């Protein structure tokens, strides 16, 4: 079973993923500011890259019949 989304839904999901990437990395960086941990900084950057990549992947998917 394949789940297919139209272009408007994919664009909306991509926008939410972008917001999630910024909010999640912001929270992690705030925690990093308190604890001064390099691991949390790596987690913040990884979180941002992962969710931005997913958002761009959703946008790049073409509509196929």
Secondary structure in CASP SS format (residue, H / E / C, confidence):
PFRMAT SS
TARGET T0000
AUTHOR 0000-0000-0000
METHOD secondary structure of the structure
MODEL  1
X C 1.00
X C 1.00
X C 1.00
X C 1.00
X C 1.00
X C 1.00
X H 1.00
X H 1.00
X H 1.00
X H 1.00
X H 1.00
X H 1.00
X H 1.00
X H 1.00
X H 1.00
X H 1.00
X H 1.00
X H 1.00
X H 1.00
X H 1.00
X H 1.00
X H 1.00
X H 1.00
X H 1.00
X H 1.00
X H 1.00
X H 1.00
X H 1.00
X H 1.00
X H 1.00
X H 1.00
X H 1.00
X H 1.00
X H 1.00
X H 1.00
X C 1.00
X C 1.00
X H 1.00
X H 1.00
X H 1.00
X H 1.00
X H 1.00
X H 1.00
X H 1.00
X H 1.00
X H 1.00
X H 1.00
X H 1.00
X H 1.00
X H 1.00
X H 1.00
X H 1.00
X H 1.00
X H 1.00
X H 1.00
X H 1.00
X H 1.00
X H 1.00
X H 1.00
X H 1.00
X C 1.00
X C 1.00
X C 1.00
X C 1.00
X C 1.00
END
